[in-house]
Amino acid sequence: MTAKRIAIIQGHPDPDEQRFCPAIANNAYADGARSESHQIKIIDTAQIEFTILRTQHEFEQGAISESIRQAQDIIQ
């Protein structure tokens, strides 16, 4: 089997790692993939800082935060 690069996007808004969604993403999903020698990157949306877009201009011309850019790099 060829090792794959896997991005796990964990979207629970509460950053508490004891919550069900973070626990299953960080443990069951990630550990299962690692056990097959896959490379894992986890995007935890509760840890991402971003500005809420309010206008079309902000969407098209606004600055992208570093945490959003890092998530984009992982997904690509």
PDB file of N, CA, C, O and CB in Angstrom:
ATOM      1  N   MET A   1       0.841  -1.174   0.000  1.00  0.00           N
ATOM      2  CA  MET A   1       0.000   0.000   0.000  1.00  0.00           C
ATOM      3  C   MET A   1       0.889   1.240   0.000  1.00  0.00           C
ATOM      4  O   MET A   1       1.874   1.298   0.736  1.00  0.00           O
ATOM      5  CB  MET A   1      -0.958  -0.004   1.216  1.00  0.00           C
ATOM      6  N   THR A   2       0.550   2.220  -0.812  1.00  0.00           N
ATOM      7  CA  THR A   2       1.284   3.470  -0.890  1.00  0.00           C
ATOM      8  C   THR A   2       0.793   4.424   0.190  1.00  0.00           C
ATOM      9  O   THR A   2      -0.412   4.605   0.364  1.00  0.00           O
ATOM     10  CB  THR A   2       1.137   4.103  -2.283  1.00  0.00           C
ATOM     11  N   ALA A   3       1.723   5.031   0.910  1.00  0.00           N
ATOM     12  CA  ALA A   3       1.351   6.001   1.937  1.00  0.00           C
ATOM     13  C   ALA A   3       0.688   7.214   1.290  1.00  0.00           C
ATOM     14  O   ALA A   3       1.087   7.652   0.211  1.00  0.00           O
ATOM     15  CB  ALA A   3       2.589   6.434   2.759  1.00  0.00           C
ATOM     16  N   LYS A   4      -0.318   7.741   1.957  1.00  0.00           N
ATOM     17  CA  LYS A   4      -1.055   8.895   1.450  1.00  0.00           C
ATOM     18  C   LYS A   4      -0.887  10.064   2.410  1.00  0.00           C
ATOM     19  O   LYS A   4      -0.551   9.887   3.580  1.00  0.00           O
ATOM     20  CB  LYS A   4      -2.555   8.556   1.258  1.00  0.00           C
ATOM     21  N   ARG A   5      -1.127  11.248   1.893  1.00  0.00           N
ATOM     22  CA  ARG A   5      -1.189  12.447   2.723  1.00  0.00           C
ATOM     23  C   ARG A   5      -2.661  12.705   3.006  1.00  0.00           C
ATOM     24  O   ARG A   5      -3.456  12.861   2.079  1.00  0.00           O
ATOM     25  CB  ARG A   5      -0.502  13.691   2.021  1.00  0.00           C
ATOM     26  N   ILE A   6      -3.023  12.748   4.267  1.00  0.00           N
ATOM     27  CA  ILE A   6      -4.425  12.874   4.662  1.00  0.00           C
ATOM     28  C   ILE A   6      -4.606  14.124   5.505  1.00  0.00           C
ATOM     29  O   ILE A   6      -3.855  14.358   6.451  1.00  0.00           O
ATOM     30  CB  ILE A   6      -4.898  11.622   5.439  1.00  0.00           C
ATOM     31  N   ALA A   7      -5.605  14.927   5.159  1.00  0.00           N
ATOM     32  CA  ALA A   7      -5.991  16.094   5.955  1.00  0.00           C
ATOM     33  C   ALA A   7      -7.284  15.757   6.681  1.00  0.00           C
ATOM     34  O   ALA A   7      -8.280  15.388   6.058  1.00  0.00           O
ATOM     35  CB  ALA A   7      -6.160  17.376   5.061  1.00  0.00           C
ATOM     36  N   ILE A   8      -7.260  15.885   7.986  1.00  0.00           N
ATOM     37  CA  ILE A   8      -8.470  15.686   8.799  1.00  0.00           C
ATOM     38  C   ILE A   8      -8.929  17.074   9.225  1.00  0.00           C
ATOM     39  O   ILE A   8      -8.193  17.797   9.896  1.00  0.00           O
ATOM     40  CB  ILE A   8      -8.202  14.740  10.063  1.00  0.00           C
ATOM     41  N   ILE A   9     -10.141  17.444   8.836  1.00  0.00           N
ATOM     42  CA  ILE A   9     -10.692  18.747   9.205  1.00  0.00           C
ATOM     43  C   ILE A   9     -11.686  18.519  10.336  1.00  0.00           C
ATOM     44  O   ILE A   9     -12.746  17.919  10.154  1.00  0.00           O
ATOM     45  CB  ILE A   9     -11.377  19.462   7.974  1.00  0.00           C
ATOM     46  N   GLN A  10     -11.306  19.017  11.509  1.00  0.00           N
ATOM     47  CA  GLN A  10     -12.116  18.849  12.716  1.00  0.00           C
ATOM     48  C   GLN A  10     -12.848  20.165  12.941  1.00  0.00           C
ATOM     49  O   GLN A  10     -12.221  21.188  13.216  1.00  0.00           O
ATOM     50  CB  GLN A  10     -11.233  18.451  13.973  1.00  0.00           C
ATOM     51  N   GLY A  11     -14.177  20.140  12.825  1.00  0.00           N
ATOM     52  CA  GLY A  11     -14.949  21.374  12.799  1.00  0.00           C
ATOM     53  C   GLY A  11     -15.733  21.730  14.038  1.00  0.00           C
ATOM     54  O   GLY A  11     -16.540  22.658  13.995  1.00  0.00           O
ATOM     55  N   HIS A  12     -15.531  21.034  15.144  1.00  0.00           N
ATOM     56  CA  HIS A  12     -16.274  21.381  16.359  1.00  0.00           C
ATOM     57  C   HIS A  12     -15.791  22.734  16.872  1.00  0.00           C
ATOM     58  O   HIS A  12     -14.583  22.959  16.955  1.00  0.00           O
ATOM     59  CB  HIS A  12     -16.103  20.283  17.456  1.00  0.00           C
ATOM     60  N   PRO A  13     -16.713  23.646  17.219  1.00  0.00           N
ATOM     61  CA  PRO A  13     -16.298  24.997  17.620  1.00  0.00           C
ATOM     62  C   PRO A  13     -15.667  25.084  19.013  1.00  0.00           C
ATOM     63  O   PRO A  13     -15.020  26.084  19.325  1.00  0.00           O
ATOM     64  CB  PRO A  13     -17.480  25.907  17.571  1.00  0.00           C
ATOM     65  N   ASP A  14     -15.838  24.070  19.847  1.00  0.00           N
ATOM     66  CA  ASP A  14     -15.268  24.087  21.197  1.00  0.00           C
ATOM     67  C   ASP A  14     -13.864  23.481  21.140  1.00  0.00           C
ATOM     68  O   ASP A  14     -13.715  22.333  20.722  1.00  0.00           O
ATOM     69  CB  ASP A  14     -16.180  23.301  22.209  1.00  0.00           C
ATOM     70  N   PRO A  15     -12.829  24.227  21.554  1.00  0.00           N
ATOM     71  CA  PRO A  15     -11.463  23.718  21.453  1.00  0.00           C
ATOM     72  C   PRO A  15     -11.096  22.651  22.491  1.00  0.00           C
ATOM     73  O   PRO A  15      -9.983  22.128  22.461  1.00  0.00           O
ATOM     74  CB  PRO A  15     -10.514  24.853  21.574  1.00  0.00           C
ATOM     75  N   ASP A  16     -12.003  22.325  23.397  1.00  0.00           N
ATOM     76  CA  ASP A  16     -11.732  21.318  24.427  1.00  0.00           C
ATOM     77  C   ASP A  16     -11.480  19.962  23.769  1.00  0.00           C
ATOM     78  O   ASP A  16     -12.367  19.405  23.124  1.00  0.00           O
ATOM     79  CB  ASP A  16     -12.913  21.223  25.433  1.00  0.00           C
ATOM     80  N   GLU A  17     -10.262  19.435  23.936  1.00  0.00           N
ATOM     81  CA  GLU A  17      -9.888  18.171  23.292  1.00  0.00           C
ATOM     82  C   GLU A  17     -10.648  16.972  23.851  1.00  0.00           C
ATOM     83  O   GLU A  17     -10.576  15.883  23.282  1.00  0.00           O
ATOM     84  CB  GLU A  17      -8.404  17.938  23.445  1.00  0.00           C
ATOM     85  N   GLN A  18     -11.371  17.150  24.948  1.00  0.00           N
ATOM     86  CA  GLN A  18     -12.143  16.052  25.527  1.00  0.00           C
ATOM     87  C   GLN A  18     -13.521  15.907  24.873  1.00  0.00           C
ATOM     88  O   GLN A  18     -14.219  14.924  25.122  1.00  0.00           O
ATOM     89  CB  GLN A  18     -12.305  16.266  27.027  1.00  0.00           C
ATOM     90  N   ARG A  19     -13.913  16.858  24.053  1.00  0.00           N
ATOM     91  CA  ARG A  19     -15.177  16.748  23.322  1.00  0.00           C
ATOM     92  C   ARG A  19     -15.092  15.573  22.359  1.00  0.00           C
ATOM     93  O   ARG A  19     -14.002  15.156  21.967  1.00  0.00           O
ATOM     94  CB  ARG A  19     -15.501  18.067  22.557  1.00  0.00           C
ATOM     95  N   PHE A  20     -16.244  15.046  21.983  1.00  0.00           N
ATOM     96  CA  PHE A  20     -16.287  13.857  21.142  1.00  0.00           C
ATOM     97  C   PHE A  20     -15.587  14.067  19.791  1.00  0.00           C
ATOM     98  O   PHE A  20     -14.734  13.269  19.404  1.00  0.00           O
ATOM     99  CB  PHE A  20     -17.728  13.445  20.914  1.00  0.00           C
ATOM    100  N   CYS A  21     -15.943  15.126  19.085  1.00  0.00           N
ATOM    101  CA  CYS A  21     -15.382  15.328  17.739  1.00  0.00           C
ATOM    102  C   CYS A  21     -13.864  15.490  17.742  1.00  0.00           C
ATOM    103  O   CYS A  21     -13.184  14.820  16.965  1.00  0.00           O
ATOM    104  CB  CYS A  21     -16.012  16.546  17.097  1.00  0.00           C
ATOM    105  N   PRO A  22     -13.309  16.361  18.592  1.00  0.00           N
ATOM    106  CA  PRO A  22     -11.838  16.442  18.622  1.00  0.00           C
ATOM    107  C   PRO A  22     -11.192  15.132  19.054  1.00  0.00           C
ATOM    108  O   PRO A  22     -10.145  14.754  18.528  1.00  0.00           O
ATOM    109  CB  PRO A  22     -11.394  17.555  19.559  1.00  0.00           C
ATOM    110  N   ALA A  23     -11.800  14.444  20.000  1.00  0.00           N
ATOM    111  CA  ALA A  23     -11.216  13.185  20.481  1.00  0.00           C
ATOM    112  C   ALA A  23     -11.182  12.141  19.372  1.00  0.00           C
ATOM    113  O   ALA A  23     -10.177  11.449  19.207  1.00  0.00           O
ATOM    114  CB  ALA A  23     -12.007  12.648  21.684  1.00  0.00           C
ATOM    115  N   ILE A  24     -12.254  12.021  18.621  1.00  0.00           N
ATOM    116  CA  ILE A  24     -12.285  10.999  17.559  1.00  0.00           C
ATOM    117  C   ILE A  24     -11.362  11.386  16.402  1.00  0.00           C
ATOM    118  O   ILE A  24     -10.737  10.519  15.791  1.00  0.00           O
ATOM    119  CB  ILE A  24     -13.730  10.801  17.039  1.00  0.00           C
ATOM    120  N   ALA A  25     -11.274  12.694  16.097  1.00  0.00           N
ATOM    121  CA  ALA A  25     -10.375  13.128  15.017  1.00  0.00           C
ATOM    122  C   ALA A  25      -8.922  12.915  15.408  1.00  0.00           C
ATOM    123  O   ALA A  25      -8.133  12.393  14.619  1.00  0.00           O
ATOM    124  CB  ALA A  25     -10.614  14.610  14.672  1.00  0.00           C
ATOM    125  N   ASN A  26      -8.568  13.315  16.619  1.00  0.00           N
ATOM    126  CA  ASN A  26      -7.172  13.240  17.066  1.00  0.00           C
ATOM    127  C   ASN A  26      -6.748  11.828  17.427  1.00  0.00           C
ATOM    128  O   ASN A  26      -5.559  11.511  17.392  1.00  0.00           O
ATOM    129  CB  ASN A  26      -6.960  14.144  18.256  1.00  0.00           C
ATOM    130  N   ASN A  27      -7.687  10.991  17.769  1.00  0.00           N
ATOM    131  CA  ASN A  27      -7.328   9.636  18.189  1.00  0.00           C
ATOM    132  C   ASN A  27      -7.721   8.612  17.133  1.00  0.00           C
ATOM    133  O   ASN A  27      -6.857   8.110  16.415  1.00  0.00           O
ATOM    134  CB  ASN A  27      -7.995   9.294  19.522  1.00  0.00           C
ATOM    135  N   ALA A  28      -8.976   8.301  17.028  1.00  0.00           N
ATOM    136  CA  ALA A  28      -9.392   7.200  16.150  1.00  0.00           C
ATOM    137  C   ALA A  28      -9.007   7.430  14.686  1.00  0.00           C
ATOM    138  O   ALA A  28      -8.379   6.567  14.073  1.00  0.00           O
ATOM    139  CB  ALA A  28     -10.893   7.003  16.251  1.00  0.00           C
ATOM    140  N   TYR A  29      -9.371   8.571  14.127  1.00  0.00           N
ATOM    141  CA  TYR A  29      -9.089   8.805  12.705  1.00  0.00           C
ATOM    142  C   TYR A  29      -7.588   8.922  12.445  1.00  0.00           C
ATOM    143  O   TYR A  29      -7.039   8.240  11.580  1.00  0.00           O
ATOM    144  CB  TYR A  29      -9.802  10.077  12.223  1.00  0.00           C
ATOM    145  N   ALA A  30      -6.940   9.790  13.205  1.00  0.00           N
ATOM    146  CA  ALA A  30      -5.512  10.026  12.979  1.00  0.00           C
ATOM    147  C   ALA A  30      -4.686   8.779  13.291  1.00  0.00           C
ATOM    148  O   ALA A  30      -3.792   8.418  12.525  1.00  0.00           O
ATOM    149  CB  ALA A  30      -5.027  11.203  13.832  1.00  0.00           C
ATOM    150  N   ASP A  31      -4.979   8.127  14.405  1.00  0.00           N
ATOM    151  CA  ASP A  31      -4.221   6.924  14.766  1.00  0.00           C
ATOM    152  C   ASP A  31      -4.425   5.803  13.753  1.00  0.00           C
ATOM    153  O   ASP A  31      -3.486   5.080  13.419  1.00  0.00           O
ATOM    154  CB  ASP A  31      -4.627   6.442  16.157  1.00  0.00           C
ATOM    155  N   GLY A  32      -5.650   5.665  13.270  1.00  0.00           N
ATOM    156  CA  GLY A  32      -5.912   4.640  12.257  1.00  0.00           C
ATOM    157  C   GLY A  32      -5.124   4.888  10.983  1.00  0.00           C
ATOM    158  O   GLY A  32      -4.570   3.957  10.397  1.00  0.00           O
ATOM    159  N   ALA A  33      -5.073   6.137  10.555  1.00  0.00           N
ATOM    160  CA  ALA A  33      -4.316   6.468   9.347  1.00  0.00           C
ATOM    161  C   ALA A  33      -2.815   6.309   9.573  1.00  0.00           C
ATOM    162  O   ALA A  33      -2.099   5.816   8.703  1.00  0.00           O
ATOM    163  CB  ALA A  33      -4.628   7.897   8.899  1.00  0.00           C
ATOM    164  N   ARG A  34      -2.349   6.726  10.738  1.00  0.00           N
ATOM    165  CA  ARG A  34      -0.912   6.585  11.048  1.00  0.00           C
ATOM    166  C   ARG A  34      -0.508   5.111  11.113  1.00  0.00           C
ATOM    167  O   ARG A  34       0.612   4.752  10.750  1.00  0.00           O
ATOM    168  CB  ARG A  34      -0.574   7.284  12.389  1.00  0.00           C
ATOM    169  N   SER A  35      -1.416   4.270  11.574  1.00  0.00           N
ATOM    170  CA  SER A  35      -1.085   2.845  11.666  1.00  0.00           C
ATOM    171  C   SER A  35      -0.834   2.231  10.293  1.00  0.00           C
ATOM    172  O   SER A  35      -0.218   1.170  10.186  1.00  0.00           O
ATOM    173  CB  SER A  35      -2.204   2.090  12.371  1.00  0.00           C
ATOM    174  N   GLU A  36      -1.309   2.892   9.255  1.00  0.00           N
ATOM    175  CA  GLU A  36      -1.056   2.451   7.881  1.00  0.00           C
ATOM    176  C   GLU A  36       0.055   3.278   7.222  1.00  0.00           C
ATOM    177  O   GLU A  36       0.230   3.244   6.004  1.00  0.00           O
ATOM    178  CB  GLU A  36      -2.343   2.545   7.049  1.00  0.00           C
ATOM    179  N   SER A  37       0.797   4.016   8.045  1.00  0.00           N
ATOM    180  CA  SER A  37       1.949   4.820   7.606  1.00  0.00           C
ATOM    181  C   SER A  37       1.573   6.017   6.736  1.00  0.00           C
ATOM    182  O   SER A  37       2.395   6.487   5.949  1.00  0.00           O
ATOM    183  CB  SER A  37       2.908   3.949   6.849  1.00  0.00           C
ATOM    184  N   HIS A  38       0.341   6.515   6.866  1.00  0.00           N
ATOM    185  CA  HIS A  38      -0.057   7.709   6.127  1.00  0.00           C
ATOM    186  C   HIS A  38       0.423   8.948   6.873  1.00  0.00           C
ATOM    187  O   HIS A  38       0.561   8.938   8.096  1.00  0.00           O
ATOM    188  CB  HIS A  38      -1.594   7.751   5.925  1.00  0.00           C
ATOM    189  N   GLN A  39       0.674  10.014   6.119  1.00  0.00           N
ATOM    190  CA  GLN A  39       1.063  11.298   6.701  1.00  0.00           C
ATOM    191  C   GLN A  39      -0.215  12.058   7.046  1.00  0.00           C
ATOM    192  O   GLN A  39      -1.083  12.223   6.189  1.00  0.00           O
ATOM    193  CB  GLN A  39       1.974  12.128   5.717  1.00  0.00           C
ATOM    194  N   ILE A  40      -0.342  12.524   8.293  1.00  0.00           N
ATOM    195  CA  ILE A  40      -1.568  13.158   8.771  1.00  0.00           C
ATOM    196  C   ILE A  40      -1.320  14.620   9.115  1.00  0.00           C
ATOM    197  O   ILE A  40      -0.317  14.959   9.743  1.00  0.00           O
ATOM    198  CB  ILE A  40      -2.119  12.413   9.991  1.00  0.00           C
ATOM    199  N   LYS A  41      -2.232  15.472   8.702  1.00  0.00           N
ATOM    200  CA  LYS A  41      -2.289  16.869   9.122  1.00  0.00           C
ATOM    201  C   LYS A  41      -3.713  17.106   9.599  1.00  0.00           C
ATOM    202  O   LYS A  41      -4.667  16.729   8.919  1.00  0.00           O
ATOM    203  CB  LYS A  41      -1.883  17.868   7.953  1.00  0.00           C
ATOM    204  N   ILE A  42      -3.861  17.731  10.769  1.00  0.00           N
ATOM    205  CA  ILE A  42      -5.186  18.009  11.310  1.00  0.00           C
ATOM    206  C   ILE A  42      -5.424  19.513  11.284  1.00  0.00           C
ATOM    207  O   ILE A  42      -4.604  20.295  11.764  1.00  0.00           O
ATOM    208  CB  ILE A  42      -5.332  17.448  12.752  1.00  0.00           C
ATOM    209  N   ILE A  43      -6.554  19.898  10.720  1.00  0.00           N
ATOM    210  CA  ILE A  43      -6.999  21.286  10.744  1.00  0.00           C
ATOM    211  C   ILE A  43      -8.088  21.362  11.799  1.00  0.00           C
ATOM    212  O   ILE A  43      -9.149  20.756  11.646  1.00  0.00           O
ATOM    213  CB  ILE A  43      -7.513  21.776   9.327  1.00  0.00           C
ATOM    214  N   ASP A  44      -7.833  22.099  12.860  1.00  0.00           N
ATOM    215  CA  ASP A  44      -8.792  22.252  13.952  1.00  0.00           C
ATOM    216  C   ASP A  44      -9.414  23.641  13.825  1.00  0.00           C
ATOM    217  O   ASP A  44      -8.788  24.641  14.175  1.00  0.00           O
ATOM    218  CB  ASP A  44      -8.105  22.054  15.361  1.00  0.00           C
ATOM    219  N   THR A  45     -10.637  23.699  13.327  1.00  0.00           N
ATOM    220  CA  THR A  45     -11.249  24.997  13.035  1.00  0.00           C
ATOM    221  C   THR A  45     -11.437  25.864  14.276  1.00  0.00           C
ATOM    222  O   THR A  45     -11.500  27.087  14.156  1.00  0.00           O
ATOM    223  CB  THR A  45     -12.580  24.792  12.365  1.00  0.00           C
ATOM    224  N   ALA A  46     -11.528  25.274  15.453  1.00  0.00           N
ATOM    225  CA  ALA A  46     -11.665  26.062  16.683  1.00  0.00           C
ATOM    226  C   ALA A  46     -10.387  26.839  16.987  1.00  0.00           C
ATOM    227  O   ALA A  46     -10.415  27.785  17.774  1.00  0.00           O
ATOM    228  CB  ALA A  46     -12.015  25.149  17.866  1.00  0.00           C
ATOM    229  N   GLN A  47      -9.280  26.457  16.381  1.00  0.00           N
ATOM    230  CA  GLN A  47      -8.004  27.120  16.627  1.00  0.00           C
ATOM    231  C   GLN A  47      -7.646  28.143  15.541  1.00  0.00           C
ATOM    232  O   GLN A  47      -6.633  28.834  15.647  1.00  0.00           O
ATOM    233  CB  GLN A  47      -6.906  26.086  16.730  1.00  0.00           C
ATOM    234  N   ILE A  48      -8.476  28.236  14.503  1.00  0.00           N
ATOM    235  CA  ILE A  48      -8.175  29.136  13.385  1.00  0.00           C
ATOM    236  C   ILE A  48      -8.721  30.535  13.673  1.00  0.00           C
ATOM    237  O   ILE A  48      -9.892  30.704  14.015  1.00  0.00           O
ATOM    238  CB  ILE A  48      -8.771  28.587  12.063  1.00  0.00           C
ATOM    239  N   GLU A  49      -7.854  31.522  13.528  1.00  0.00           N
ATOM    240  CA  GLU A  49      -8.279  32.915  13.674  1.00  0.00           C
ATOM    241  C   GLU A  49      -8.572  33.474  12.288  1.00  0.00           C
ATOM    242  O   GLU A  49      -7.788  33.310  11.353  1.00  0.00           O
ATOM    243  CB  GLU A  49      -7.188  33.772  14.407  1.00  0.00           C
ATOM    244  N   PHE A  50      -9.721  34.138  12.176  1.00  0.00           N
ATOM    245  CA  PHE A  50     -10.084  34.722  10.892  1.00  0.00           C
ATOM    246  C   PHE A  50     -11.058  35.870  11.107  1.00  0.00           C
ATOM    247  O   PHE A  50     -11.754  35.941  12.120  1.00  0.00           O
ATOM    248  CB  PHE A  50     -10.696  33.659   9.958  1.00  0.00           C
ATOM    249  N   THR A  51     -11.087  36.749  10.145  1.00  0.00           N
ATOM    250  CA  THR A  51     -12.010  37.879  10.154  1.00  0.00           C
ATOM    251  C   THR A  51     -13.262  37.477   9.388  1.00  0.00           C
ATOM    252  O   THR A  51     -13.179  36.866   8.322  1.00  0.00           O
ATOM    253  CB  THR A  51     -11.355  39.158   9.533  1.00  0.00           C
ATOM    254  N   ILE A  52     -14.401  37.818   9.928  1.00  0.00           N
ATOM    255  CA  ILE A  52     -15.652  37.520   9.230  1.00  0.00           C
ATOM    256  C   ILE A  52     -15.790  38.486   8.047  1.00  0.00           C
ATOM    257  O   ILE A  52     -15.657  39.700   8.198  1.00  0.00           O
ATOM    258  CB  ILE A  52     -16.885  37.635  10.202  1.00  0.00           C
ATOM    259  N   LEU A  53     -16.056  37.926   6.887  1.00  0.00           N
ATOM    260  CA  LEU A  53     -16.214  38.728   5.679  1.00  0.00           C
ATOM    261  C   LEU A  53     -17.609  39.325   5.651  1.00  0.00           C
ATOM    262  O   LEU A  53     -18.601  38.614   5.812  1.00  0.00           O
ATOM    263  CB  LEU A  53     -15.956  37.880   4.410  1.00  0.00           C
ATOM    264  N   ARG A  54     -17.682  40.617   5.449  1.00  0.00           N
ATOM    265  CA  ARG A  54     -18.978  41.293   5.451  1.00  0.00           C
ATOM    266  C   ARG A  54     -19.358  41.858   4.084  1.00  0.00           C
ATOM    267  O   ARG A  54     -20.522  42.182   3.849  1.00  0.00           O
ATOM    268  CB  ARG A  54     -18.970  42.406   6.468  1.00  0.00           C
ATOM    269  N   THR A  55     -18.390  41.975   3.188  1.00  0.00           N
ATOM    270  CA  THR A  55     -18.681  42.559   1.884  1.00  0.00           C
ATOM    271  C   THR A  55     -18.018  41.748   0.769  1.00  0.00           C
ATOM    272  O   THR A  55     -17.110  40.952   1.010  1.00  0.00           O
ATOM    273  CB  THR A  55     -18.209  44.021   1.833  1.00  0.00           C
ATOM    274  N   GLN A  56     -18.486  41.968  -0.432  1.00  0.00           N
ATOM    275  CA  GLN A  56     -17.889  41.356  -1.614  1.00  0.00           C
ATOM    276  C   GLN A  56     -16.438  41.798  -1.751  1.00  0.00           C
ATOM    277  O   GLN A  56     -15.561  41.002  -2.087  1.00  0.00           O
ATOM    278  CB  GLN A  56     -18.688  41.721  -2.884  1.00  0.00           C
ATOM    279  N   HIS A  57     -16.197  43.085  -1.486  1.00  0.00           N
ATOM    280  CA  HIS A  57     -14.838  43.626  -1.589  1.00  0.00           C
ATOM    281  C   HIS A  57     -13.892  42.905  -0.617  1.00  0.00           C
ATOM    282  O   HIS A  57     -12.773  42.558  -0.995  1.00  0.00           O
ATOM    283  CB  HIS A  57     -14.841  45.148  -1.303  1.00  0.00           C
ATOM    284  N   GLU A  58     -14.328  42.680   0.622  1.00  0.00           N
ATOM    285  CA  GLU A  58     -13.492  41.953   1.588  1.00  0.00           C
ATOM    286  C   GLU A  58     -13.197  40.533   1.096  1.00  0.00           C
ATOM    287  O   GLU A  58     -12.087  40.031   1.277  1.00  0.00           O
ATOM    288  CB  GLU A  58     -14.184  41.901   2.970  1.00  0.00           C
ATOM    289  N   PHE A  59     -14.182  39.892   0.479  1.00  0.00           N
ATOM    290  CA  PHE A  59     -13.982  38.541  -0.053  1.00  0.00           C
ATOM    291  C   PHE A  59     -12.932  38.540  -1.150  1.00  0.00           C
ATOM    292  O   PHE A  59     -12.062  37.670  -1.193  1.00  0.00           O
ATOM    293  CB  PHE A  59     -15.301  37.971  -0.588  1.00  0.00           C
ATOM    294  N   GLU A  60     -13.022  39.530  -2.042  1.00  0.00           N
ATOM    295  CA  GLU A  60     -12.136  39.567  -3.205  1.00  0.00           C
ATOM    296  C   GLU A  60     -10.769  40.185  -2.899  1.00  0.00           C
ATOM    297  O   GLU A  60      -9.771  39.778  -3.495  1.00  0.00           O
ATOM    298  CB  GLU A  60     -12.797  40.338  -4.319  1.00  0.00           C
ATOM    299  N   GLN A  61     -10.702  41.154  -1.990  1.00  0.00           N
ATOM    300  CA  GLN A  61      -9.474  41.908  -1.783  1.00  0.00           C
ATOM    301  C   GLN A  61      -8.915  41.819  -0.363  1.00  0.00           C
ATOM    302  O   GLN A  61      -7.805  42.288  -0.112  1.00  0.00           O
ATOM    303  CB  GLN A  61      -9.713  43.332  -2.124  1.00  0.00           C
ATOM    304  N   GLY A  62      -9.654  41.234   0.557  1.00  0.00           N
ATOM    305  CA  GLY A  62      -9.232  41.209   1.953  1.00  0.00           C
ATOM    306  C   GLY A  62      -8.006  40.355   2.194  1.00  0.00           C
ATOM    307  O   GLY A  62      -7.697  39.448   1.422  1.00  0.00           O
ATOM    308  N   ALA A  63      -7.314  40.660   3.278  1.00  0.00           N
ATOM    309  CA  ALA A  63      -6.120  39.901   3.661  1.00  0.00           C
ATOM    310  C   ALA A  63      -6.530  38.549   4.236  1.00  0.00           C
ATOM    311  O   ALA A  63      -7.549  38.435   4.917  1.00  0.00           O
ATOM    312  CB  ALA A  63      -5.267  40.693   4.690  1.00  0.00           C
ATOM    313  N   ILE A  64      -5.739  37.545   3.958  1.00  0.00           N
ATOM    314  CA  ILE A  64      -5.980  36.200   4.475  1.00  0.00           C
ATOM    315  C   ILE A  64      -5.086  36.004   5.691  1.00  0.00           C
ATOM    316  O   ILE A  64      -3.882  36.255   5.639  1.00  0.00           O
ATOM    317  CB  ILE A  64      -5.706  35.102   3.383  1.00  0.00           C
ATOM    318  N   SER A  65      -5.691  35.550   6.789  1.00  0.00           N
ATOM    319  CA  SER A  65      -4.903  35.337   8.006  1.00  0.00           C
ATOM    320  C   SER A  65      -3.916  34.189   7.797  1.00  0.00           C
ATOM    321  O   SER A  65      -4.110  33.335   6.932  1.00  0.00           O
ATOM    322  CB  SER A  65      -5.829  35.042   9.215  1.00  0.00           C
ATOM    323  N   GLU A  66      -2.858  34.185   8.604  1.00  0.00           N
ATOM    324  CA  GLU A  66      -1.842  33.141   8.489  1.00  0.00           C
ATOM    325  C   GLU A  66      -2.433  31.761   8.786  1.00  0.00           C
ATOM    326  O   GLU A  66      -2.055  30.781   8.145  1.00  0.00           O
ATOM    327  CB  GLU A  66      -0.671  33.430   9.442  1.00  0.00           C
ATOM    328  N   SER A  67      -3.354  31.670   9.747  1.00  0.00           N
ATOM    329  CA  SER A  67      -3.931  30.360  10.068  1.00  0.00           C
ATOM    330  C   SER A  67      -4.800  29.839   8.925  1.00  0.00           C
ATOM    331  O   SER A  67      -4.843  28.631   8.690  1.00  0.00           O
ATOM    332  CB  SER A  67      -4.758  30.444  11.356  1.00  0.00           C
ATOM    333  N   ILE A  68      -5.483  30.717   8.219  1.00  0.00           N
ATOM    334  CA  ILE A  68      -6.261  30.299   7.040  1.00  0.00           C
ATOM    335  C   ILE A  68      -5.304  29.861   5.936  1.00  0.00           C
ATOM    336  O   ILE A  68      -5.546  28.853   5.272  1.00  0.00           O
ATOM    337  CB  ILE A  68      -7.190  31.456   6.535  1.00  0.00           C
ATOM    338  N   ARG A  69      -4.237  30.596   5.735  1.00  0.00           N
ATOM    339  CA  ARG A  69      -3.262  30.232   4.700  1.00  0.00           C
ATOM    340  C   ARG A  69      -2.645  28.860   4.998  1.00  0.00           C
ATOM    341  O   ARG A  69      -2.449  28.058   4.084  1.00  0.00           O
ATOM    342  CB  ARG A  69      -2.151  31.308   4.600  1.00  0.00           C
ATOM    343  N   GLN A  70      -2.344  28.595   6.251  1.00  0.00           N
ATOM    344  CA  GLN A  70      -1.799  27.286   6.627  1.00  0.00           C
ATOM    345  C   GLN A  70      -2.802  26.174   6.328  1.00  0.00           C
ATOM    346  O   GLN A  70      -2.421  25.116   5.826  1.00  0.00           O
ATOM    347  CB  GLN A  70      -1.419  27.268   8.119  1.00  0.00           C
ATOM    348  N   ALA A  71      -4.077  26.405   6.632  1.00  0.00           N
ATOM    349  CA  ALA A  71      -5.113  25.406   6.340  1.00  0.00           C
ATOM    350  C   ALA A  71      -5.217  25.192   4.830  1.00  0.00           C
ATOM    351  O   ALA A  71      -5.352  24.055   4.378  1.00  0.00           O
ATOM    352  CB  ALA A  71      -6.487  25.848   6.921  1.00  0.00           C
ATOM    353  N   GLN A  72      -5.158  26.258   4.053  1.00  0.00           N
ATOM    354  CA  GLN A  72      -5.193  26.124   2.599  1.00  0.00           C
ATOM    355  C   GLN A  72      -4.028  25.287   2.090  1.00  0.00           C
ATOM    356  O   GLN A  72      -4.201  24.447   1.207  1.00  0.00           O
ATOM    357  CB  GLN A  72      -5.172  27.498   1.939  1.00  0.00           C
ATOM    358  N   ASP A  73      -2.846  25.515   2.644  1.00  0.00           N
ATOM    359  CA  ASP A  73      -1.659  24.745   2.225  1.00  0.00           C
ATOM    360  C   ASP A  73      -1.835  23.261   2.537  1.00  0.00           C
ATOM    361  O   ASP A  73      -1.457  22.405   1.738  1.00  0.00           O
ATOM    362  CB  ASP A  73      -0.387  25.283   2.925  1.00  0.00           C
ATOM    363  N   ILE A  74      -2.400  22.967   3.682  1.00  0.00           N
ATOM    364  CA  ILE A  74      -2.630  21.553   4.046  1.00  0.00           C
ATOM    365  C   ILE A  74      -3.605  20.899   3.081  1.00  0.00           C
ATOM    366  O   ILE A  74      -3.386  19.769   2.643  1.00  0.00           O
ATOM    367  CB  ILE A  74      -3.169  21.441   5.490  1.00  0.00           C
ATOM    368  N   ILE A  75      -4.673  21.598   2.749  1.00  0.00           N
ATOM    369  CA  ILE A  75      -5.696  21.040   1.863  1.00  0.00           C
ATOM    370  C   ILE A  75      -5.154  20.840   0.453  1.00  0.00           C
ATOM    371  O   ILE A  75      -5.500  19.859  -0.206  1.00  0.00           O
ATOM    372  CB  ILE A  75      -6.925  21.951   1.828  1.00  0.00           C
ATOM    373  N   GLN A  76      -4.316  21.747  -0.016  1.00  0.00           N
ATOM    374  CA  GLN A  76      -3.761  21.612  -1.366  1.00  0.00           C
ATOM    375  C   GLN A  76      -2.865  20.418  -1.425  1.00  0.00           C
ATOM    376  O   GLN A  76      -2.296  20.126  -2.476  1.00  0.00           O
ATOM    377  CB  GLN A  76      -2.997  22.865  -1.786  1.00  0.00           C
TER     378      GLN A  76
END
